[in-house]
Amino acid sequence: MFNNWNIFDGYKNIKLTEKIKTQLNQYYDFLVAENAKYNLTRIVDQNEVFEKHFLDSLLFTEEFTLNNQVIADIGTGPGFPGVVLKIFFPYLKVTLIESNSKKITFLKQLITLLGLTDVEIANERAEIFSIAQQEKFDLVISRAVAHLDIILEIGVQMLKINGTFILLKGPKAQQEINEMGNKDQKMKLQLIKTQTLEDTGFGIRVNLFYQKISTTPNLYPRKYAQIKKTNAKTK
């Protein structure tokens, strides 16, 4: 059982209850057990999982209010941040997008174990899902999945006009913004807020908040091979 709950103290929008504590403990135990069978995360130490996965998934909520939005989590892996958000904000409607079949199996079992509802799991590449679910989501979020210009293009079509695209990033966020040029504007996205957290216990965290200001041109997203080929990092 986890005892270091004070790591969640001091955040106005992160509220612990006994139910949440129970669910997080169940989550951790199941994650470690399944991780022994196949690779879900390189971080398995209890304190590190609670801080570097669970808490890190929530830090952006200090700058963004969650209530009953319809959310898509791109490249959720073992559920970060989507499952963690659902635990703390149960009125959210969450779709977890993941192309790895083993992680999909884990997520299905995890959702059942935790008794979560209004959670859908999409075993599909995000750029394909995005086209099929055009402008269906109030919020699209992704944590440490890909370079900024790639992840924005992959997910932009599924985001509603006036919706928010949130990227949970690290210290290279500004570099990725600079390398992207004006690609965000071409996709009708506007950076409206940057949240920088310098004392989280595991390095600098930078969370980026983009708003979709109008309909994205049908050019986006391109096929993944083309997106990757023209990625700012490889130019």
VEXKE-442140 format. One record per residue (C-alpha): residue number from 1; residue in three letters; z, y, x. Coordinates in steps of 0.05 Angstrom, whole numbers, plus 5000, padded with zeros to 4 digits. Each point is the difference from the previous one (the first is absolute). Example, Ala and Ser with C-alpha at 12.3 -4.5 7.8 and 13.67 -1.06 7.14 Angstrom:
# VEXKE-442140
@nuba: 1 gunu: ALA zz: 5156 yy: 4910 xx: 5246
@nuba: 2 gunu: SER zz: 4987 yy: 5069 xx: 5027
This chain:
# VEXKE-442140
@nuba: 1 gunu: MET zz: 5000 yy: 5000 xx: 5000
@nuba: 2 gunu: PHE zz: 4982 yy: 5070 xx: 5024
@nuba: 3 gunu: ASN zz: 5059 yy: 5046 xx: 5012
@nuba: 4 gunu: ASN zz: 4971 yy: 5062 xx: 5032
@nuba: 5 gunu: TRP zz: 4983 yy: 5035 xx: 4934
@nuba: 6 gunu: ASN zz: 5017 yy: 5068 xx: 5028
@nuba: 7 gunu: ILE zz: 4929 yy: 5004 xx: 5030
@nuba: 8 gunu: PHE zz: 4979 yy: 5019 xx: 4929
@nuba: 9 gunu: ASP zz: 5050 yy: 5057 xx: 4996
@nuba: 10 gunu: GLY zz: 4979 yy: 5073 xx: 5000
@nuba: 11 gunu: TYR zz: 4935 yy: 4992 xx: 4962
@nuba: 12 gunu: LYS zz: 4999 yy: 5035 xx: 4933
@nuba: 13 gunu: ASN zz: 4948 yy: 4954 xx: 4968
@nuba: 14 gunu: ILE zz: 5022 yy: 4933 xx: 5029
@nuba: 15 gunu: LYS zz: 5055 yy: 4972 xx: 4955
@nuba: 16 gunu: LEU zz: 5032 yy: 4932 xx: 5012
@nuba: 17 gunu: THR zz: 5027 yy: 4957 xx: 4944
@nuba: 18 gunu: GLU zz: 5031 yy: 4931 xx: 5003
@nuba: 19 gunu: LYS zz: 4936 yy: 4971 xx: 4970
@nuba: 20 gunu: ILE zz: 4958 yy: 5033 xx: 5054
@nuba: 21 gunu: LYS zz: 5047 yy: 4974 xx: 5055
@nuba: 22 gunu: THR zz: 4993 yy: 4930 xx: 4972
@nuba: 23 gunu: GLN zz: 4925 yy: 5004 xx: 4997
@nuba: 24 gunu: LEU zz: 4994 yy: 5027 xx: 5071
@nuba: 25 gunu: ASN zz: 5043 yy: 4944 xx: 5026
@nuba: 26 gunu: GLN zz: 4957 yy: 4949 xx: 4963
@nuba: 27 gunu: TYR zz: 4938 yy: 5034 xx: 5027
@nuba: 28 gunu: TYR zz: 5025 yy: 4997 xx: 5071
@nuba: 29 gunu: ASP zz: 5022 yy: 4927 xx: 4996
@nuba: 30 gunu: PHE zz: 4933 yy: 4978 xx: 4970
@nuba: 31 gunu: LEU zz: 4960 yy: 5042 xx: 5050
@nuba: 32 gunu: VAL zz: 5035 yy: 4968 xx: 5060
@nuba: 33 gunu: ALA zz: 4995 yy: 4929 xx: 4971
@nuba: 34 gunu: GLU zz: 4925 yy: 5007 xx: 4986
@nuba: 35 gunu: ASN zz: 4987 yy: 5036 xx: 5066
@nuba: 36 gunu: ALA zz: 5021 yy: 4937 xx: 5035
@nuba: 37 gunu: LYS zz: 4941 yy: 4964 xx: 4968
@nuba: 38 gunu: TYR zz: 4947 yy: 5053 xx: 5011
@nuba: 39 gunu: ASN zz: 4998 yy: 5070 xx: 5029
@nuba: 40 gunu: LEU zz: 5020 yy: 5054 xx: 4951
@nuba: 41 gunu: THR zz: 5035 yy: 5049 xx: 5046
@nuba: 42 gunu: ARG zz: 5021 yy: 5004 xx: 5073
@nuba: 43 gunu: ILE zz: 5065 yy: 5033 xx: 4978
@nuba: 44 gunu: VAL zz: 5052 yy: 4949 xx: 4975
@nuba: 45 gunu: ASP zz: 5067 yy: 5028 xx: 5023
@nuba: 46 gunu: GLN zz: 5039 yy: 5018 xx: 4937
@nuba: 47 gunu: ASN zz: 5018 yy: 5071 xx: 5020
@nuba: 48 gunu: GLU zz: 4929 yy: 5014 xx: 5023
@nuba: 49 gunu: VAL zz: 4968 yy: 4973 xx: 4936
@nuba: 50 gunu: PHE zz: 5045 yy: 5042 xx: 4957
@nuba: 51 gunu: GLU zz: 4987 yy: 5063 xx: 5041
@nuba: 52 gunu: LYS zz: 4929 yy: 4992 xx: 5026
@nuba: 53 gunu: HIS zz: 4970 yy: 4968 xx: 4938
@nuba: 54 gunu: PHE zz: 5043 yy: 5013 xx: 4939
@nuba: 55 gunu: LEU zz: 5025 yy: 5070 xx: 5016
@nuba: 56 gunu: ASP zz: 4935 yy: 5022 xx: 5032
@nuba: 57 gunu: SER zz: 4963 yy: 4981 xx: 4936
@nuba: 58 gunu: LEU zz: 5043 yy: 5050 xx: 4962
@nuba: 59 gunu: LEU zz: 5005 yy: 5062 xx: 5044
@nuba: 60 gunu: PHE zz: 4940 yy: 5035 xx: 4968
@nuba: 61 gunu: THR zz: 5037 yy: 5002 xx: 4933
@nuba: 62 gunu: GLU zz: 5042 yy: 5057 xx: 5027
@nuba: 63 gunu: GLU zz: 4936 yy: 5042 xx: 4994
@nuba: 64 gunu: PHE zz: 4967 yy: 4967 xx: 4940
@nuba: 65 gunu: THR zz: 5030 yy: 4984 xx: 4932
@nuba: 66 gunu: LEU zz: 4989 yy: 4930 xx: 4973
@nuba: 67 gunu: ASN zz: 5010 yy: 4982 xx: 4927
@nuba: 68 gunu: ASN zz: 4950 yy: 4958 xx: 4961
@nuba: 69 gunu: GLN zz: 4936 yy: 5009 xx: 5039
@nuba: 70 gunu: VAL zz: 4946 yy: 4947 xx: 5008
@nuba: 71 gunu: ILE zz: 4998 yy: 4984 xx: 5074
@nuba: 72 gunu: ALA zz: 4954 yy: 4961 xx: 5047
@nuba: 73 gunu: ASP zz: 5027 yy: 4977 xx: 5067
@nuba: 74 gunu: ILE zz: 4943 yy: 4986 xx: 5049
@nuba: 75 gunu: GLY zz: 5012 yy: 4946 xx: 5052
@nuba: 76 gunu: THR zz: 5070 yy: 4986 xx: 4974
@nuba: 77 gunu: GLY zz: 5011 yy: 4940 xx: 5046
@nuba: 78 gunu: PRO zz: 5068 yy: 4970 xx: 4981
@nuba: 79 gunu: GLY zz: 5012 yy: 5057 xx: 4951
@nuba: 80 gunu: PHE zz: 5009 yy: 5064 xx: 5039
@nuba: 81 gunu: PRO zz: 5005 yy: 5049 xx: 4969
@nuba: 82 gunu: GLY zz: 4979 yy: 4975 xx: 4931
@nuba: 83 gunu: VAL zz: 5054 yy: 4948 xx: 4985
@nuba: 84 gunu: VAL zz: 5055 yy: 5044 xx: 5030
@nuba: 85 gunu: LEU zz: 4978 yy: 5058 xx: 4955
@nuba: 86 gunu: LYS zz: 5001 yy: 4955 xx: 4939
@nuba: 87 gunu: ILE zz: 5071 yy: 4978 xx: 5016
@nuba: 88 gunu: PHE zz: 5026 yy: 5072 xx: 5004
@nuba: 89 gunu: PHE zz: 4955 yy: 5029 xx: 4946
@nuba: 90 gunu: PRO zz: 4992 yy: 4945 xx: 4948
@nuba: 91 gunu: TYR zz: 4959 yy: 5042 xx: 4951
@nuba: 92 gunu: LEU zz: 4941 yy: 5003 xx: 5048
@nuba: 93 gunu: LYS zz: 4938 yy: 4959 xx: 4985
@nuba: 94 gunu: VAL zz: 4980 yy: 4971 xx: 5067
@nuba: 95 gunu: THR zz: 4937 yy: 4965 xx: 5025
@nuba: 96 gunu: LEU zz: 5007 yy: 4966 xx: 5067
@nuba: 97 gunu: ILE zz: 4933 yy: 4994 xx: 5037
@nuba: 98 gunu: GLU zz: 4996 yy: 4948 xx: 5055
@nuba: 99 gunu: SER zz: 4942 yy: 4959 xx: 5027
@nuba: 100 gunu: ASN zz: 5042 yy: 4949 xx: 5038
@nuba: 101 gunu: SER zz: 5009 yy: 4938 xx: 4956
@nuba: 102 gunu: LYS zz: 5065 yy: 4978 xx: 5033
@nuba: 103 gunu: LYS zz: 5031 yy: 5068 xx: 4988
@nuba: 104 gunu: ILE zz: 4975 yy: 4996 xx: 4928
@nuba: 105 gunu: THR zz: 5037 yy: 4934 xx: 4991
@nuba: 106 gunu: PHE zz: 5063 yy: 5031 xx: 5029
@nuba: 107 gunu: LEU zz: 4994 yy: 5061 xx: 4954
@nuba: 108 gunu: LYS zz: 4993 yy: 4958 xx: 4937
@nuba: 109 gunu: GLN zz: 5062 yy: 4959 xx: 5017
@nuba: 110 gunu: LEU zz: 5038 yy: 5063 xx: 5019
@nuba: 111 gunu: ILE zz: 4984 yy: 5036 xx: 4935
@nuba: 112 gunu: THR zz: 5025 yy: 4940 xx: 4961
@nuba: 113 gunu: LEU zz: 5063 yy: 4993 xx: 5043
@nuba: 114 gunu: LEU zz: 5018 yy: 5074 xx: 4990
@nuba: 115 gunu: GLY zz: 4985 yy: 4999 xx: 4926
@nuba: 116 gunu: LEU zz: 4952 yy: 5060 xx: 5005
@nuba: 117 gunu: THR zz: 4954 yy: 5018 xx: 4943
@nuba: 118 gunu: ASP zz: 4939 yy: 5046 xx: 4995
@nuba: 119 gunu: VAL zz: 4977 yy: 4977 xx: 5069
@nuba: 120 gunu: GLU zz: 4928 yy: 4977 xx: 5009
@nuba: 121 gunu: ILE zz: 4973 yy: 4967 xx: 5063
@nuba: 122 gunu: ALA zz: 4928 yy: 5010 xx: 5021
@nuba: 123 gunu: ASN zz: 4973 yy: 4950 xx: 5051
@nuba: 124 gunu: GLU zz: 4940 yy: 5042 xx: 5019
@nuba: 125 gunu: ARG zz: 4974 yy: 5047 xx: 5052
@nuba: 126 gunu: ALA zz: 5023 yy: 5070 xx: 4983
@nuba: 127 gunu: GLU zz: 4932 yy: 5034 xx: 5005
@nuba: 128 gunu: ILE zz: 4972 yy: 4951 xx: 4949
@nuba: 129 gunu: PHE zz: 5061 yy: 5007 xx: 4955
@nuba: 130 gunu: SER zz: 4995 yy: 5075 xx: 5004
@nuba: 131 gunu: ILE zz: 4930 yy: 5002 xx: 4971
@nuba: 132 gunu: ALA zz: 5017 yy: 4952 xx: 4944
@nuba: 133 gunu: GLN zz: 5063 yy: 5040 xx: 4982
@nuba: 134 gunu: GLN zz: 4971 yy: 5070 xx: 5006
@nuba: 135 gunu: GLU zz: 5050 yy: 5055 xx: 4984
@nuba: 136 gunu: LYS zz: 5051 yy: 4952 xx: 4970
@nuba: 137 gunu: PHE zz: 5062 yy: 5018 xx: 5042
@nuba: 138 gunu: ASP zz: 5046 yy: 5060 xx: 5000
@nuba: 139 gunu: LEU zz: 5023 yy: 4984 xx: 5070
@nuba: 140 gunu: VAL zz: 4969 yy: 4961 xx: 5057
@nuba: 141 gunu: ILE zz: 5044 yy: 4984 xx: 5059
@nuba: 142 gunu: SER zz: 4992 yy: 4963 xx: 5066
@nuba: 143 gunu: ARG zz: 5047 yy: 4988 xx: 5058
@nuba: 144 gunu: ALA zz: 4973 yy: 4991 xx: 5071
@nuba: 145 gunu: VAL zz: 4937 yy: 4964 xx: 4979
@nuba: 146 gunu: ALA zz: 4942 yy: 5036 xx: 5034
@nuba: 147 gunu: HIS zz: 4977 yy: 5064 xx: 5033
@nuba: 148 gunu: LEU zz: 5004 yy: 5058 xx: 4952
@nuba: 149 gunu: ASP zz: 4925 yy: 5011 xx: 4988
@nuba: 150 gunu: ILE zz: 4992 yy: 4925 xx: 4985
@nuba: 151 gunu: ILE zz: 5057 yy: 4992 xx: 4951
@nuba: 152 gunu: LEU zz: 4982 yy: 5063 xx: 4962
@nuba: 153 gunu: GLU zz: 4929 yy: 4977 xx: 4990
@nuba: 154 gunu: ILE zz: 5021 yy: 4930 xx: 4980
@nuba: 155 gunu: GLY zz: 5047 yy: 5024 xx: 4945
@nuba: 156 gunu: VAL zz: 4973 yy: 5067 xx: 4976
@nuba: 157 gunu: GLN zz: 4959 yy: 4975 xx: 4941
@nuba: 158 gunu: MET zz: 5059 yy: 4966 xx: 4966
@nuba: 159 gunu: LEU zz: 5040 yy: 5065 xx: 4999
@nuba: 160 gunu: LYS zz: 4999 yy: 5043 xx: 4938
@nuba: 161 gunu: ILE zz: 4980 yy: 5073 xx: 5004
@nuba: 162 gunu: ASN zz: 5064 yy: 5040 xx: 5016
@nuba: 163 gunu: GLY zz: 5031 yy: 4935 xx: 5023
@nuba: 164 gunu: THR zz: 5035 yy: 4994 xx: 5067
@nuba: 165 gunu: PHE zz: 4981 yy: 4957 xx: 5060
@nuba: 166 gunu: ILE zz: 5061 yy: 4989 xx: 5045
@nuba: 167 gunu: LEU zz: 4994 yy: 4973 xx: 5070
@nuba: 168 gunu: LEU zz: 5062 yy: 4976 xx: 5036
@nuba: 169 gunu: LYS zz: 4985 yy: 5014 xx: 5073
@nuba: 170 gunu: GLY zz: 5031 yy: 5007 xx: 5069
@nuba: 171 gunu: PRO zz: 4997 yy: 5051 xx: 5055
@nuba: 172 gunu: LYS zz: 4923 yy: 4998 xx: 5007
@nuba: 173 gunu: ALA zz: 4989 yy: 5027 xx: 4930
@nuba: 174 gunu: GLN zz: 4978 yy: 5070 xx: 5022
@nuba: 175 gunu: GLN zz: 4953 yy: 4970 xx: 5051
@nuba: 176 gunu: GLU zz: 4967 yy: 4958 xx: 4945
@nuba: 177 gunu: ILE zz: 4994 yy: 5062 xx: 4956
@nuba: 178 gunu: ASN zz: 4966 yy: 5037 xx: 5057
@nuba: 179 gunu: GLU zz: 4953 yy: 4943 xx: 5016
@nuba: 180 gunu: MET zz: 4978 yy: 4993 xx: 4927
@nuba: 181 gunu: GLY zz: 4969 yy: 5069 xx: 4997
@nuba: 182 gunu: ASN zz: 4982 yy: 5020 xx: 4929
@nuba: 183 gunu: LYS zz: 4990 yy: 4929 xx: 4973
@nuba: 184 gunu: ASP zz: 5058 yy: 5009 xx: 4952
@nuba: 185 gunu: GLN zz: 4966 yy: 5061 xx: 4969
@nuba: 186 gunu: LYS zz: 4935 yy: 4961 xx: 4992
@nuba: 187 gunu: MET zz: 5039 yy: 4948 xx: 4960
@nuba: 188 gunu: LYS zz: 5032 yy: 5055 xx: 4958
@nuba: 189 gunu: LEU zz: 5069 yy: 4992 xx: 5030
@nuba: 190 gunu: GLN zz: 5046 yy: 5055 xx: 5022
@nuba: 191 gunu: LEU zz: 5061 yy: 4994 xx: 5045
@nuba: 192 gunu: ILE zz: 5055 yy: 5034 xx: 4961
@nuba: 193 gunu: LYS zz: 5063 yy: 4979 xx: 5038
@nuba: 194 gunu: THR zz: 5024 yy: 4970 xx: 5065
@nuba: 195 gunu: GLN zz: 5069 yy: 4969 xx: 5005
@nuba: 196 gunu: THR zz: 5026 yy: 4991 xx: 5071
@nuba: 197 gunu: LEU zz: 5064 yy: 4961 xx: 5012
@nuba: 198 gunu: GLU zz: 5024 yy: 5001 xx: 5072
@nuba: 199 gunu: ASP zz: 5068 yy: 4966 xx: 4996
@nuba: 200 gunu: THR zz: 4989 yy: 4936 xx: 4960
@nuba: 201 gunu: GLY zz: 5028 yy: 4953 xx: 5051
@nuba: 202 gunu: PHE zz: 4932 yy: 4970 xx: 5017
@nuba: 203 gunu: GLY zz: 4957 yy: 5057 xx: 5024
@nuba: 204 gunu: ILE zz: 4961 yy: 5056 xx: 4969
@nuba: 205 gunu: ARG zz: 4973 yy: 4987 xx: 4930
@nuba: 206 gunu: VAL zz: 4945 yy: 5044 xx: 4970
@nuba: 207 gunu: ASN zz: 4981 yy: 4992 xx: 4927
@nuba: 208 gunu: LEU zz: 4937 yy: 5034 xx: 4976
@nuba: 209 gunu: PHE zz: 4987 yy: 5021 xx: 4928
@nuba: 210 gunu: TYR zz: 4928 yy: 5010 xx: 4976
@nuba: 211 gunu: GLN zz: 4979 yy: 5024 xx: 4932
@nuba: 212 gunu: LYS zz: 4934 yy: 4980 xx: 4969
@nuba: 213 gunu: ILE zz: 4970 yy: 5065 xx: 4975
@nuba: 214 gunu: SER zz: 4936 yy: 4974 xx: 4966
@nuba: 215 gunu: THR zz: 4957 yy: 4937 xx: 4993
@nuba: 216 gunu: THR zz: 4984 yy: 4967 xx: 5066
@nuba: 217 gunu: PRO zz: 4925 yy: 4992 xx: 5014
@nuba: 218 gunu: ASN zz: 4974 yy: 4929 xx: 4988
@nuba: 219 gunu: LEU zz: 4982 yy: 4995 xx: 5074
@nuba: 220 gunu: TYR zz: 5073 yy: 4981 xx: 5012
@nuba: 221 gunu: PRO zz: 5024 yy: 4949 xx: 5016
@nuba: 222 gunu: ARG zz: 4944 yy: 4972 xx: 5043
@nuba: 223 gunu: LYS zz: 5000 yy: 4928 xx: 5022
@nuba: 224 gunu: TYR zz: 5058 yy: 4986 xx: 5046
@nuba: 225 gunu: ALA zz: 4956 yy: 4985 xx: 5060
@nuba: 226 gunu: GLN zz: 4969 yy: 5069 xx: 4994
@nuba: 227 gunu: ILE zz: 5067 yy: 5034 xx: 4989
@nuba: 228 gunu: LYS zz: 5027 yy: 4966 xx: 5063
@nuba: 229 gunu: LYS zz: 4937 yy: 5017 xx: 5040
@nuba: 230 gunu: THR zz: 5006 yy: 5074 xx: 4985
@nuba: 231 gunu: ASN zz: 5076 yy: 5003 xx: 5006
@nuba: 232 gunu: ALA zz: 5023 yy: 5061 xx: 5038
@nuba: 233 gunu: LYS zz: 5039 yy: 4957 xx: 5049
@nuba: 234 gunu: THR zz: 4937 yy: 4963 xx: 5022
@nuba: 235 gunu: LYS zz: 4952 yy: 5059 xx: 5006
